[in-house]
Amino acid sequence: MSDHVVPHFHNDPGVPVIEIGTKEFMCVGSTPPYDHPHVFLDMGDANEIICPYCSTLYRLDRKLDAHAARPAECALALSAAA
């Protein structure tokens, strides 16, 4: 179970696309302490969105859990931010 109500994702691996299982989430850029401002992103009617801070492309994959990502290490748990 995730420690966040709103799923949080990061791009430490530097991949061009992160697939996620939700349309509403927070992008933190990299894991703290190298994170950018935590921005709430909402895909709306689209199936992908680009973070305005780090330019990561997030793409919806409805097969994934809302707190899951592909690659899996891009899903951020609260304990990782502490």
C-alpha positions as CSV (number, residue, x, y, z in Angstrom):
1,M,0.0,0.0,0.0
2,S,1.3,3.5,-0.8
3,D,1.9,6.1,1.8
4,H,0.5,8.8,-0.5
5,V,-3.2,9.5,-1.2
6,V,-2.2,11.1,-4.5
7,P,0.4,8.9,-6.3
8,H,3.9,10.5,-6.5
9,F,6.4,9.6,-9.3
10,H,10.0,10.5,-10.1
11,N,12.4,10.0,-12.9
12,D,15.7,9.1,-11.3
13,P,16.5,6.6,-14.0
14,G,16.2,9.3,-16.7
15,V,13.8,7.4,-18.9
16,P,12.0,9.2,-21.7
17,V,8.5,7.8,-20.8
18,I,7.0,6.6,-17.5
19,E,3.8,4.6,-17.7
20,I,1.5,5.0,-14.7
21,G,-1.9,3.7,-13.7
22,T,-3.6,7.0,-12.9
23,K,-4.5,10.3,-14.6
24,E,-4.0,12.5,-11.5
25,F,-0.6,12.4,-9.7
26,M,2.3,14.4,-8.5
27,C,5.7,14.6,-10.3
28,V,8.7,15.3,-8.0
29,G,11.4,15.2,-10.7
30,S,14.1,13.3,-8.9
31,T,14.0,11.8,-5.4
32,P,14.6,14.2,-2.6
33,P,16.8,16.1,-1.9
34,Y,17.2,16.7,-5.7
35,D,13.5,17.0,-6.4
36,H,11.8,19.9,-8.2
37,P,8.6,21.6,-6.8
38,H,6.1,18.8,-6.4
39,V,3.5,19.5,-9.1
40,F,0.0,18.1,-9.4
41,L,-0.6,16.9,-13.0
42,D,-4.0,15.9,-14.4
43,M,-4.2,14.3,-17.8
44,G,-7.9,15.2,-18.3
45,D,-9.2,13.6,-21.5
46,A,-5.7,12.8,-22.7
47,N,-3.7,9.6,-22.1
48,E,-0.4,11.3,-21.6
49,I,1.1,14.5,-20.1
50,I,4.6,16.2,-19.9
51,C,5.8,17.6,-16.6
52,P,6.5,21.3,-17.1
53,Y,9.5,21.2,-14.8
54,C,11.5,18.1,-15.8
55,S,9.9,17.3,-19.2
56,T,9.2,13.7,-18.3
57,L,6.4,12.2,-20.4
58,Y,3.9,10.3,-18.4
59,R,1.6,7.9,-20.2
60,L,-1.5,6.2,-18.9
61,D,-1.5,2.4,-18.7
62,R,-4.9,1.3,-17.3
63,K,-3.5,-2.2,-16.5
64,L,-1.3,-0.7,-13.7
65,D,-2.4,0.1,-10.2
66,A,-2.9,3.9,-9.5
67,H,0.4,3.9,-7.4
68,A,2.4,1.7,-9.8
69,A,4.8,2.8,-12.6
70,R,6.8,1.2,-15.4
71,P,9.7,1.3,-14.7
72,A,8.6,0.3,-11.2
73,E,11.3,2.2,-9.4
74,C,9.7,5.5,-10.6
75,A,6.9,5.2,-8.1
76,L,7.7,7.2,-5.0
77,A,6.8,6.0,-1.5
78,L,6.5,8.6,1.3
79,S,9.3,6.9,3.2
80,A,11.7,7.6,0.3
81,A,11.0,11.3,0.6
82,A,11.7,11.4,4.4
